[in-house]
Structure formats: structure tokens, C-alpha cells
Amino acid sequence: MATGIPKSYTRSTLQKMQESRAKLKLQQGLLSDNNPDELPNFEVWRYSSSDRLDKPYGNYPRYLSGTAQLVAVQASAIKALHDELSLRLGYAVTFEEWFEEWQKGYPSLINRKGSDPKLKTNYPIVSTSDKNGWREDVKSRPEYNEWKHPKENRKLRTIEYFPEGMAKREKSVVFSGSDSQLIQSIQLFDWLMLNFPVANNEVFEGGWHQSRTGQPEVLLTFWEDKEDVAEGFDKVRGTIRFRIMDKTDDPDSPMEKLTWDDIKQLQQKIYQIFVAPNNGNGFIWKKGKEKVTYYDKNAGHDYRILSRNEAEGHRVIDAVLAVQNQERKKGKPKLNLSANPEIAYPTIPPTKKVLGKVIRMPRLRPIADVRFTRAVLLLQFYRGPIPLIDNRQLMSLPED
């Protein structure tokens, strides 16, 4: 290795090389700590393919060394490879850049028509004719806090994510990883939040009970509209299950077998009764503190409908019966009234101390309008639920 100071070296070059010498930790004895004339005949440069992408991860320097020409060749090759892979592997965008779009509902993407102009998006932007834009409510937009390392030299990022922002600050989850991993984690988490609360009870009930074996079950799910949710409370959900008693999926049963044509007819009937009302915005069940029960085991019905009054309970029961072209039988519905419903089921429950922290007790029989959202068919001998309608949209059946 040649030593000495080349004529092309400037004072700033020498300074850079001296600063980097300690960091490179070259072999002891190869260089003198005091004599600049003994510096090697190559340059050492600190390098970053993207300051914008490196900044969130703190101080992790990388170095290139060699002659000026060799350093330039190395730098250009690394930069080209970096830019090519950034598009393929998804790290061309920073987490901050992505989150700004995600938080506001992607306002820069104005085309919502998609491939089929007849389809209306479920995520309109505020500037469209639909006044209820996606993420229009500023308070309920997601937010995050980043947990910083005191030395600013972390190799990963850790954030506390608030999916409903300031509206529900008590609800948060921690994510850690690279920018692209954080983006994927948040999108997957939000999808699970929307779907898992429904899916976790989408299982066939009844097991091997003789009167229920192989009798198809339909689960209807209703959710309170986001804009109607009272601050500090969760969305109210309603579910109704009924059975189909004249057909079966049990291959050993002498009863008539359920077919895909039967399932398509069931799907269309549910859509007609529970999606079409209110200009296609779905059937609304007005939940309340009064309980209307309806029990008809042989027809597959066993309901406990919480409603504002008896008439509303009957209206909901009639809608469910209509799916199978049935009518309410006299004497079957019963109204169960609490002596003091406002005391037994207060609209705003009291707070109590739990483990030293003041907690508001859960609401019992809350008053809320819940809108039909989803319907699934559950079979004992067919693996997994069969979604019929989701988000008030007809789903493709496995045999379609």
C-alpha cells in the first residue's frame, strides 16, 4: 500500500480521512496516529443511498474507500441497485409519507371509479359528491407516537398506533420493524379490526345434537354506523341466527340435501330483505332495553330481540321469518319487560374502580340503531363459513 500525500488531496480530504481512520479501526501498526504523511493512498467517504430513508433510523454510517474514481463507481452501482430494489421490495416510500395519506384517506388519489363504472366505492373522498367522505371525522383519524431510542441509533422503529385517534386514545397497539413492515402491520391490523369481531363467532352451533345435526344455520350481523357511536363507547353490534330445517348438508341424512342453487336463492332473498331497504343502505334494527322473544324450534327460530318497543321487535322478527317465506305465529312472540329498565340498564353506565383505575362499566342493552352488514351460511359438514353478503355487497360463492 502506497503512503504519502498525493498532490490531488486537499486539506478537507485529509480531514475526512483522519476522522474516519478511528472508525475504520485499521490494523494496529499499519498507520501512525500522528503522521499524516503515512495515510494510505485512497479516500474514505461516508455514504448513504438515501438520507430521506436513513434519517428515521439514526446514526449508522456506511463507508466507501478507494481511489476517487473507484469510490464514484461503487457509489453509482450501489445507488442504482438501491433504487431498483426500492420499487421491487417496497421501501421507496417512508412511513411518514405513507401515513399522511393513510390518515386522511388517500386524498391525492381522486379516481374512485375503478374498472366497473357501476360500482360505487365504499371509501369516497370528501371532495366527491358524497358528503360522507372516508376519514372525514378528524378526531377519529388514526394517529401514532414513535418511541425514540435515546442514542438515536436504532436499527428498527417502534410506534404506538391509535387506530381511532383522539376519539379513543385508550385504545392503542404497539408495532415494531422497518418502514415497510410498519405499513403492512397497520393495514393488516385495521383489516382484522373490521372483520375479526364478526368472524370470531362465525361457527356452526349445535354440534351433534340430534335435532340440529346437519341443519344449515344463517348468521346475520348488524353494526352501528361509525358516525352514530357515542364518544368513549364501542360500536354496538347485533346478531341473529336462524336454521334451515327442511334441508341438510348431512350426507347420511334421508332429508333433502342443500344445493348451491338453494344457497343462491337464500343469498338473493337476504339481499332483498336486508340490503335493499333505505335505498340500498340496509335494514336498520332499532335496539333498546325491551326484550321480545320468539321460539319455534321446529321451524329453526329462537330469538331474543332487544328493541325500543314490542312493535320494533316484531318488525325485526318478521323480516327474519320472511327469508324463508314464513310468518309470525300467534302466541309465539313474548315481551319481557324489566320493572326498572333505566336502573337495570342505564344508558350511561357508572364508573367503578378496577385494579386501582377508574373504569366505566360496559353498557347493557344500549339504545342504538344497528344496520345490516353481513350474512354467512354455516354448515356442519362443509369446512368454514360461506359468506353470502359482506358490507352489504353480494359475495361470489365458491361454486360461482
Residue pairs with C-beta under 8 A, 6 or more apart in sequence:
1 30
1 40
1 41
2 40
2 41
3 37
3 38
3 39
3 40
3 41
4 37
4 38
4 39
4 41
5 14
5 36
5 37
5 39
6 41
8 68
13 43
14 36
14 39
16 43
16 44
16 45
16 46
17 39
17 43
17 44
18 36
18 39
20 44
20 46
20 63
21 31
21 39
21 44
23 61
23 63
24 44
24 63
24 65
31 38
31 39
31 40
32 38
41 67
42 65
42 66
42 67
42 70
43 65
43 66
43 67
43 68
43 71
44 63
44 64
44 65
45 63
45 64
45 65
45 71
45 75
46 61
46 62
46 63
47 62
47 63
47 64
47 75
47 78
48 54
48 62
49 78
49 79
49 82
49 83
50 82
50 86
52 94
53 86
53 91
53 94
53 179
54 60
56 94
56 95
56 96
56 157
56 179
57 154
57 155
57 156
57 157
58 149
58 151
58 152
58 153
58 154
59 151
59 152
59 153
60 153
60 155
64 71
64 74
64 75
64 78
65 71
66 74
83 92
85 91
86 92
89 180
90 180
90 183
91 178
91 179
91 180
93 179
94 179
95 157
95 179
95 182
95 183
98 179
98 183
99 144
101 107
101 108
101 109
102 142
102 186
103 135
103 141
103 142
103 143
104 135
104 141
105 123
105 125
105 126
105 133
105 134
105 135
105 136
106 123
106 125
107 125
107 126
107 127
109 125
110 125
110 127
112 121
112 123
112 124
112 125
112 128
113 119
114 121
122 391
123 134
124 130
124 132
124 133
124 134
125 133
125 134
126 133
126 134
126 136
127 133
132 227
135 141
137 167
137 226
137 227
138 165
139 165
139 166
139 167
140 164
140 165
140 166
140 167
140 168
140 226
141 165
142 161
142 162
142 163
142 164
142 165
142 186
142 190
143 161
143 162
143 165
143 166
144 159
144 160
144 161
144 162
145 159
145 160
145 162
146 157
146 158
146 159
146 160
147 158
147 159
147 160
147 174
156 176
156 177
156 178
157 176
157 177
157 178
157 179
157 182
158 174
158 175
158 176
159 174
159 175
159 176
159 182
160 172
160 173
160 174
161 172
161 173
161 174
161 175
161 186
161 189
162 168
162 169
162 171
162 172
163 171
163 172
163 173
163 189
163 190
163 193
164 171
167 231
168 232
173 189
175 181
175 182
175 185
175 186
175 189
176 182
177 185
197 237
198 221
198 373
198 374
199 385
201 219
201 239
202 219
202 376
202 378
202 385
203 378
203 385
204 217
204 378
204 379
204 380
205 212
205 217
205 241
205 378
206 212
206 213
206 215
206 217
206 380
211 297
212 243
213 250
213 253
213 380
214 248
214 249
214 250
214 253
214 255
214 379
214 380
214 381
215 243
215 244
215 245
215 248
215 300
215 380
216 243
216 244
216 247
216 248
216 249
216 258
216 377
216 378
216 379
217 241
217 242
217 243
217 244
217 377
217 378
217 379
218 241
218 242
218 243
218 244
218 266
218 270
218 323
218 375
218 376
218 377
218 378
218 388
219 239
219 240
219 241
219 375
219 376
219 378
219 385
220 239
220 240
220 241
220 270
220 274
220 320
220 372
220 374
220 375
221 237
221 238
221 239
221 372
221 373
221 374
221 375
221 376
222 237
222 238
222 239
222 240
222 283
222 285
222 370
222 371
222 372
222 373
223 235
223 236
223 237
223 238
223 370
223 371
223 373
224 235
224 236
224 237
224 368
224 369
224 370
224 371
225 369
225 371
226 235
228 368
228 369
229 235
229 236
232 360
233 363
233 366
236 287
236 363
236 366
236 368
236 370
237 370
238 285
238 287
238 306
238 370
240 303
240 305
240 316
240 320
241 302
242 300
242 301
242 303
242 320
242 323
242 324
243 300
243 301
244 258
244 266
244 300
244 324
245 298
245 299
245 300
246 255
246 256
247 255
247 256
247 257
247 258
247 262
248 255
248 256
248 257
248 258
249 257
249 258
249 379
249 380
249 381
249 382
250 380
250 381
251 257
251 381
258 379
260 397
260 399
263 377
263 386
263 388
263 397
264 397
266 323
266 377
266 388
267 375
267 388
267 389
267 394
267 395
267 397
269 322
269 323
270 323
270 375
270 388
270 389
271 389
271 394
273 283
273 319
273 322
273 323
274 282
274 283
274 319
274 372
274 375
274 389
275 282
275 283
275 372
275 389
275 392
277 283
277 284
278 284
280 392
281 371
281 392
282 371
282 372
282 373
282 392
283 319
283 371
283 372
284 369
284 370
284 371
284 372
285 307
285 312
285 316
285 369
285 370
285 371
285 372
286 307
286 308
286 312
286 369
287 306
287 307
287 308
287 365
287 366
287 367
287 368
287 369
287 370
288 306
288 307
288 308
288 309
288 312
288 365
288 367
289 306
289 308
289 338
289 341
289 342
289 345
289 365
289 367
290 306
290 307
290 308
290 309
290 310
290 313
290 335
290 336
290 337
290 341
291 304
291 305
291 306
291 307
291 313
291 335
291 336
291 337
291 365
292 303
292 304
292 305
292 307
292 310
292 313
292 314
292 316
292 317
292 333
292 334
292 335
292 336
293 303
293 304
293 305
293 333
293 334
293 336
294 301
294 302
294 303
294 305
294 317
294 328
294 332
294 333
294 334
295 301
295 302
295 303
295 332
296 302
296 329
296 332
299 324
299 326
300 324
301 320
301 321
303 317
303 320
305 313
305 316
305 317
306 365
307 313
307 316
308 367
310 333
310 335
313 333
313 335
314 328
314 333
317 328
317 333
318 327
318 328
321 327
321 328
338 344
338 345
341 365
344 364
345 363
345 364
345 365
347 363
347 366
347 367
349 360
349 361
349 362
349 363
349 364
350 360
350 361
351 358
351 359
351 360
351 361
352 358
352 359
352 361
353 359
372 392
373 390
373 391
373 392
374 387
374 389
374 390
374 391
375 387
375 388
375 389
376 385
376 386
376 387
376 388
377 385
377 386
377 388
378 385
378 386
379 386
386 397
386 398
387 395
388 394
388 395
388 397
389 395
